[in-house]
């Protein structure tokens, strides 16, 4: 397994540095979300290396990972589909931790979504982004996915459903990024079943220890 541990300029070509630095600048304008510079950098590297036409992100929230990926897509003209219900009820479904339930039950999803729409316009990313306001379950199937980023509800049922529905839509040779591999509630790792599915159906390339543990898989 590859252990990635590097700073946020991984590719020193002048054209790439320009794309990455601008993408990270946009990301830093966004308050709502937890994507780090290291993670955004690796996501951008994957996009610049694989030249995807179709990216799907499950769990968009404030767009902190969607926005830098969308800016990197400008180089090749692809599109990222951001799937999120922006709903209190959907966000707490299956969540056991009291603090997490309180946060997701009370935070104003509508304001967060509308701010993201404004960011997309102000950063001129309308051609790269299509937001789908729906749960992962209700969202329409998108086929031939080049890059799939799963960072939705981390409950056991929902996270497992996400991989079962969306990984089969990834083309052979595509990439899967799964966030919060070790998400724990009441002493139970709720995402372990989803991770097991990924390990059984895809080839793991890396685990990255950041503010959370997240992984990268390749679909053979």
C-alpha positions as CSV (number, residue, x, y, z in Angstrom):
1,X,0.0,0.0,0.0
2,X,1.2,3.5,-0.9
3,X,1.5,5.9,2.1
4,X,1.1,9.5,0.9
5,X,2.6,12.2,3.0
6,X,3.4,15.4,1.2
7,X,2.7,19.1,1.1
8,X,0.1,20.6,-1.1
9,X,2.2,21.3,-4.2
10,X,2.8,17.8,-5.5
11,X,3.3,18.7,-9.2
12,X,5.8,21.5,-9.9
13,X,4.9,22.2,-13.5
14,X,4.1,25.9,-13.8
15,X,0.7,25.3,-15.4
16,X,-0.3,22.9,-12.7
17,X,0.9,25.1,-9.9
18,X,-1.3,27.8,-11.3
19,X,-4.4,25.6,-11.4
20,X,-3.7,24.2,-7.9
21,X,-3.0,27.5,-6.2
22,X,-6.1,29.0,-7.7
23,X,-8.2,26.0,-6.6
24,X,-6.9,26.2,-3.1
25,X,-7.5,29.9,-3.0
26,X,-11.1,29.3,-3.9
27,X,-11.4,26.5,-1.3
28,X,-10.1,28.8,1.4
29,X,-13.0,31.2,0.8
30,X,-15.4,28.5,1.9
31,X,-16.2,28.2,5.6
32,X,-18.6,25.2,5.6
33,X,-16.7,21.9,5.3
34,X,-13.7,20.0,6.5
35,X,-11.6,19.3,3.4
36,X,-7.9,20.0,4.0
37,X,-5.3,21.4,1.7
38,X,-3.6,18.0,1.6
39,X,-6.8,16.3,0.6
40,X,-7.7,18.9,-2.0
41,X,-4.2,18.7,-3.4
42,X,-4.4,15.0,-3.9
43,X,-7.9,15.2,-5.4
44,X,-6.6,17.8,-7.9
45,X,-3.6,15.6,-8.7
46,X,-5.9,12.7,-9.5
47,X,-8.0,14.9,-11.8
48,X,-4.9,16.4,-13.6
49,X,-3.5,12.9,-14.0
50,X,-6.6,11.0,-15.1
51,X,-8.4,13.8,-17.1
52,X,-11.9,12.8,-16.1
53,X,-15.0,13.7,-18.0
54,X,-17.4,12.7,-15.2
55,X,-16.9,13.1,-11.4
56,X,-19.6,12.3,-8.8
57,X,-19.4,13.6,-5.3
58,X,-21.7,12.1,-2.7
59,X,-22.1,14.6,0.2
60,X,-21.2,18.1,-0.9
61,X,-22.2,20.3,2.0
62,X,-20.5,23.6,1.6
63,X,-18.4,22.6,-1.4
64,X,-15.0,22.6,0.2
65,X,-13.9,19.6,-1.9
66,X,-16.2,20.1,-4.8
67,X,-15.0,23.7,-5.6
68,X,-11.2,22.8,-6.0
69,X,-12.1,19.7,-8.1
70,X,-14.4,21.8,-10.3
71,X,-11.7,24.3,-10.9
72,X,-9.2,21.6,-11.9
73,X,-11.8,20.2,-14.3
74,X,-11.6,23.5,-16.3
75,X,-8.4,22.2,-17.8
76,X,-10.2,19.4,-19.6
77,X,-13.8,20.4,-19.7
78,X,-15.3,17.7,-17.6
79,X,-18.2,17.9,-15.2
80,X,-18.7,17.2,-11.5
81,X,-22.1,16.1,-10.2
82,X,-22.6,17.1,-6.6
83,X,-25.3,15.0,-4.8
84,X,-26.6,16.2,-1.5
85,X,-30.1,16.6,0.0
86,X,-29.2,19.6,2.1
87,X,-31.7,18.3,4.6
88,X,-31.7,18.0,8.4
89,X,-33.7,14.8,8.3
90,X,-31.5,13.0,5.8
91,X,-28.4,14.2,7.6
92,X,-29.3,12.6,10.9
93,X,-30.6,9.3,9.5
94,X,-28.9,6.5,11.2
95,X,-26.5,8.8,13.2
96,X,-26.1,7.6,16.8
97,X,-23.7,10.2,18.3
98,X,-25.6,12.7,20.2
99,X,-23.4,15.7,19.3
100,X,-23.4,14.8,15.6
101,X,-27.2,14.4,15.6
102,X,-27.6,17.8,17.3
103,X,-25.3,19.5,14.8
104,X,-27.0,18.0,11.7
105,X,-30.5,18.4,13.1
106,X,-30.1,22.1,13.8
107,X,-27.7,23.6,11.2
108,X,-29.3,25.6,8.4
109,X,-28.8,23.5,5.3
110,X,-30.6,25.9,3.0
111,X,-28.2,28.8,3.8
112,X,-25.2,26.5,3.2
113,X,-26.5,25.3,-0.2
114,X,-27.4,28.9,-1.3
115,X,-23.9,30.1,-0.4
116,X,-22.4,27.3,-2.4
117,X,-24.5,28.3,-5.4
118,X,-23.1,31.8,-5.0
119,X,-19.5,30.5,-4.9
120,X,-20.1,28.5,-8.1
121,X,-21.2,31.6,-9.9
122,X,-18.6,33.9,-8.5
123,X,-15.8,31.5,-9.3
124,X,-17.3,31.0,-12.8
125,X,-17.7,27.2,-12.4
126,X,-21.2,26.9,-13.8
127,X,-20.1,24.8,-16.7
128,X,-18.2,22.4,-14.5
129,X,-20.8,21.8,-11.7
130,X,-24.2,20.3,-11.6
131,X,-25.8,20.2,-8.2
132,X,-28.4,17.4,-7.6
133,X,-30.5,18.1,-4.5
134,X,-31.4,14.6,-3.5
135,X,-30.2,11.8,-1.2
136,X,-27.8,9.3,-2.6
137,X,-30.7,6.8,-2.8
138,X,-33.0,9.1,-4.7
139,X,-30.5,10.6,-7.1
140,X,-30.6,9.4,-10.7
141,X,-27.9,6.9,-11.8
142,X,-24.9,8.5,-13.4
143,X,-22.9,6.0,-15.5
144,X,-19.3,5.7,-16.6
145,X,-18.0,7.7,-13.6
146,X,-14.3,8.5,-13.8
147,X,-13.8,9.7,-10.2
148,X,-16.2,9.0,-7.4
149,X,-15.8,10.9,-4.1
150,X,-18.0,9.5,-1.2
151,X,-18.3,11.8,1.8
152,X,-21.9,11.6,2.8
153,X,-23.8,10.4,5.9
154,X,-21.4,8.1,7.8
155,X,-24.0,5.9,9.3
156,X,-23.5,2.2,8.7
157,X,-26.6,1.8,6.5
158,X,-26.1,4.9,4.4
159,X,-22.4,4.6,3.9
160,X,-22.8,1.0,2.8
161,X,-25.6,1.9,0.5
162,X,-23.5,4.6,-1.1
163,X,-20.7,2.2,-2.1
164,X,-23.2,-0.5,-3.3
165,X,-25.1,2.0,-5.5
166,X,-22.3,4.1,-6.9
167,X,-19.1,2.0,-7.1
168,X,-20.7,-0.2,-9.8
169,X,-21.2,3.0,-11.9
170,X,-17.5,3.7,-11.9
171,X,-15.8,2.7,-15.2
172,X,-13.0,0.2,-15.2
173,X,-9.8,2.1,-14.4
174,X,-11.7,4.7,-12.5
175,X,-10.9,6.1,-9.0
176,X,-12.9,6.0,-5.8
177,X,-12.1,8.2,-2.8
178,X,-13.9,7.3,0.5
179,X,-13.8,9.7,3.5
180,X,-13.8,8.8,7.2
181,X,-12.8,5.2,6.9
182,X,-12.7,4.9,10.7
183,X,-15.7,7.0,11.7
184,X,-16.7,5.8,15.1
185,X,-19.9,6.1,17.1
186,X,-20.6,4.5,20.4
187,X,-17.4,2.4,20.0
188,X,-18.5,1.1,16.6
189,X,-16.8,1.9,13.3
190,X,-19.9,2.7,11.3
191,X,-18.1,2.9,7.9
192,X,-16.3,-0.5,8.2
193,X,-18.9,-2.4,6.1
194,X,-18.5,0.2,3.3
195,X,-14.7,-0.1,3.4
196,X,-14.9,-3.9,3.4
197,X,-17.0,-3.6,0.2
198,X,-14.4,-1.4,-1.4
199,X,-11.6,-3.7,-0.5
200,X,-13.4,-6.7,-2.0
201,X,-14.4,-5.0,-5.2
202,X,-11.6,-2.5,-5.9
203,X,-7.8,-2.2,-5.4
204,X,-6.7,0.0,-2.5
205,X,-3.9,2.4,-3.5
206,X,-3.5,4.5,-0.3
207,X,-4.7,5.5,3.1
208,X,-4.1,9.1,4.1
209,X,-4.0,10.2,7.7
210,X,-5.3,13.7,7.8
211,X,-7.9,15.2,10.1
212,X,-9.6,11.9,9.3
213,X,-8.5,8.6,7.7
214,X,-9.5,8.5,4.1
215,X,-8.6,6.2,1.2
216,X,-8.1,5.9,-2.5
217,X,-9.2,2.9,-4.5
218,X,-8.8,1.9,-8.2
219,X,-11.4,-0.1,-10.0
220,X,-9.8,-2.9,-12.0
